[in-house]
Each structure stands twice: as structure tokens, then as C-alpha cells.
Amino acid sequence: MPFDRPDDDAVRTFQDILRNKHVNTHIRASRGRDIAAACGQLRHEKR
């Protein structure tokens, strides 16, 4: 896919923008990225 994951600072900045507009937000802890299972799906990694 042509998209990259934003860095943690960008995510927190976006969360601050939303919260300043009274939008309740939560940042999900990412787990399983080291085995390509972060979304509950396994994928083949390019090597």
C-alpha cells in the first residue's frame, strides 16, 4: 500500500486537535507489528 504509519508525535498532535474540539479519542496500543499481525491478520513481508 502507498501509505506509511504516522509517527507517534503526529498521532498525538492529531489527537490534541480532536480533543480541543471536544471529540473523545483514544490511541490504540499497537501490538504484533513485529510478526506482521498488528490488525489481527498475518501478512507476508517483502524481503
Secondary structure as UniProt FT lines:
FT   HELIX           8..20
FT   TURN            21..22
FT   HELIX           33..35
FT   TURN            38..39
//
